[in-house]
Amino acid sequence: MHDYITFAEARAGQARALEDAIGTLTTAVRAQRDAGGLRGPGPVFVGIGASLAAACAPVWTLRLRGVHAWRLGAGDHPLPYPASPHPVVGVSQSGRSAETLAVLGSVEPRRRYAVVNAHPSPISAAVAHRLELGNIPDSYASTIGYTATVAALGMLAEVWDGGEVDPGWARLPELFRWTEKVVGERAASLAESFRDARSADFVGAGPSVGSAEAGALLLREVARVPSAAMSTRQYLHGAMESAGDGVHVLFGDDREVALAHTLAGAGHRVVLVSAADVPEQRGIRAVKLPAVPPNQRAVLEALVMQVLAAAVAGVRGVDVEEFVFHNNDIKVEA
């Protein structure tokens, strides 16, 4: 898959495409599990950019189930990858990520897995086991490709070593549409916080760290706002001292609520994305999410960031489809 659709087109069809993908993926992961796959030592997910962020909640799920699992930046470690009994799962929506392909190429073939959207592709051809999203048309700054990847990795984490797909996935498309409507109605108001912001901090708790990473990346790509992402605890350990003339986007229900009040009390702008009931006050704009398990929540958090990024680009006069830099060494030829 080489051609992209616009960000607006991808978002408009995302709910339906995600619903279709959830049905297909549920059947696929169950079939692989029932055939004796997706078991043994926990997986190591490798990816770059949004693909790495997508693996955060799934790794949390695996560890919560007592399965050792990790996510690693595909370009951040020496090759060849060290010998290990753990399978390596390359995550790449395009199936052409150069760094991810290089990692997989250094691993013995039987331990190579992949989750890809584009098939056939170099990465899907290089692995022994694959989970395919189905060549879903996606935007350049990924929308449905990202949310469907989160769903695929989440289900893989749920069934690994004898587990079951969470039944809540069947209802997620309904909650997705509800969230899209509610957040869409507030998009312009939320975006106003960013009109003159010099930067943005994205902060998430545990399984939502990936949403902070994906949100910061999306705001950089789509609205060109300098943005950084980190976990809540890392933020509390000194990083928040530089809070300035920016916006703070927080994901979480516990310490993040107190953090929102601390920042707002010091005169800073906060967008709190939470399943907790948090009354809005001066400086805090709260986005209420349905209470769902971490993997499904990551999908809804991504949706909120997509709506927000598009609205912020609008108020700042940025063309969503216009990218400044194009690097010729991050994708391999199909």
Residue, then its C-alpha position, 0 to 999 in steps of 0.5 A: m500500500h503506497d497511496y494515502i487518503t487524506f486525514a479527513e477522509a481517513r477519520a470519516g471512515q474510521a469507525r466503520a473500518l475499525e469495526d470491520a477490522i475488529g471482527t476480522l482480527t478477533t477471528a484471526v487471533r483465535a484461529q492462530r491460538d487454536a492452531g497452537g500459535l501465540r504461546g510460549p515466552g512473551p513477545v518483544f515488540v519492535g517498532i518505530g514512531a507510532s508503531l512503537a507507541a501502539a505496543c504500550a498498552p499491549v505490553w502492559t496487558l501481557r505483564l498484568r497477565g504474568v507474561h514477560a514482554w517488552r517494547l523496543g525502539a527498532g532503531d535504538h539497539p545494536l544488531p544483530y539482536p541478541a539470542s533469546p527464546h522470546p519471539v520478536v514481533g515487528v510492528s509496521q503499518s506500511g510493512r516497509s519500516a527499514e529499522t524494523l526490517a533490519v531487526l527481524g532480519s537479525v533474528e532466526p526465522r522461526r522467532r519472527y512475527a509481524v503485525v502489518n497493514a500492508h500485505p504483501s510487503p517486505i516485512s510480511a514476507a520476512v516473517a514466519h507468523r503474521l497478523e494482517l490488518g487488511n490493507i486498510p486505506d490510511s492517512y499519511a499521519s496515521t489514523i485508522g492504521y494506528t487504531a487498528t494496530v492497537a486493536a491487533l496488538g491488544m488482542l494478541a496480548e490477550v490471547w497469548d499463551g492461552g488467553e481469550v479476546d476481551p469481549g468488550w471489543a465487540r462493543l468498542p465501535e459503539l463507544f468509538r462513535w459516541t466518543e467521536k461525537v462528544v469530542g467532536e462537538r468540543a473540538a473547537s473549544l479544546a483547540e483554543s487552548f493551543r492557539d498561541a501555545r509554544s509547546a505541549d507536554f503529553v503525559g500518561a499513566g502506565p498503559s496510556v504512555g503510548s497514547a501520550e507518545a502518539g499524541a505528541l507525535l501527531l501534534r508535531e506532524v499535523a499541527r507542527v506544535p513542538s511536543a514531548a511525551m513521558s510517563t506521569r511518574q517521570y514527569l513528576h520527577g523534575a520534568m514538570e518544573s519547566a512548565g511554561d507557556g504551553v498546554h499539558v495533555l494528561f491521560g489517566d484517572d489517578r495521580e493525573v487528576a491531582l497533577a491537573h489541579t496542580l498545574a492549573g493552580a499554577g496558571h497552566r493550561v490542561v486537557l485531562v483525558s480521563a474516565a474519572d468524573v472531573p469537574e472543569q475549572r479554570g485552566i482544566r478542560a476535561v474529556k470524559l472517556p468510557a471505562v474500558p480495559p487498557n487496550q480498548r482505552a488506547v484506541l479511544e485516547a488515539l481518537v481524542m488526539q486525532v480530533l484534537a490535532a486536526a482542530v489545533a491545525g485549523v486554529r493555527g492555520v496549518d495544512v494537515e496534508e502538508f509535510v515539511f520533511h521527507n526522509n528517503d532512508i526510513k522506508v525500504e522499497a516494496 
